[in-house]
Amino acid sequence: MSSMSLELAEMPADWTRALAVVAHPDDMEYGGAAAVARWTSEGKEVAYLLASRGEAGIDSLDPVRSATLRVEEQIASAAVVGVTDVVFLDYPDGVIEYGLPLRRDIALAIRRFRPEMVLMINHHETFGWGNLNMADHRNVGWATLDAIRDAANRWVFDGDSEPGPWSGVRWAAVGGSPQATHALDITDTIDRGIASLQEHAAYLEALGDHPMADADAFLRGMAEMTGARFGDRLSTAFELIEF
């Protein structure tokens, strides 16, 4: 039986802080933001860490202008779902490389924020529908998984250890994974998730008639598809990795 047809388990709820680590503005909004909206409404604390400013994401805009615009859109987008702590690492959009500098920056962010849950997007070679995943997503994803372990080891990046190692990450939750294992009911927060994506107005406009440009239809369709494996509830799926 395909993993895409298996029933999904409930996401754990016994945590208080999460750090989302993604490559670009809009990465969290394509499915994950409605889950974040539910968690923040329940009193959980969530922060966003973005490897780039998305400057290469709009073909019709000069990268400098694009970066400024997409940062503004991302901050507004995060606020819709209750996130006010948004940090950008300034790696070059489109050519982010896996390596020690990226691992270090993510590990230090984990040490500072001290999350129990790390949110990320698909790091696998493909998505569930077979499309090839882009290098930035893969590289940031794998660096994040390695940085979780780095953050816990006091002898790794020990010259930059303030406020000290953090071994409290219990899970990484991977959105958009072709190997999803868990899900979260977003029936009550899907509208906020859609509104969060709609804050990326310049990016969505640049997509033209691509299906992903229609935030409402795209996110509802994904939530319904996941719901077919989760009690017919509007839901977001995650691959849950335990540490």
Helices and strands as residue ranges (DSSP letters): G 3-5, E 9-10, E 17-22, H 33-41, E 45-50, H 63-80, E 86-88, H 100-113, E 117-121, H 135-152, G 158-160, E 171-175, E 182-185, H 190-198, H 201-206, G 211-213, H 215-227, E 235-242
